[in-house]
């Protein structure tokens, strides 16, 4: 299991397009990917969970990955959250 805390940079948070794109990225990995934010655990591979998760710009999110490609998944998901600004 791998963990990393990141800060959401997207001005719209992880709603609509940024949230959907995050789910598409998460689906490319075989590992389980969870987002811990605002006392909630969100499955990063479930579009409704991500979009309805109320993840806003400036929120601190802990990305947790577990599986065969967990390191790569953690790095790519964290990078996406930290650099997407749309």
Secondary structure by P-SEA (a helix, b strand, c coil): cbbbbbbbccccccccaaaaaaaaaaaacccbbbbbccccccccccaaaaaaccccccbbbbbbbbccaaaaaaaaaaaaaacccc
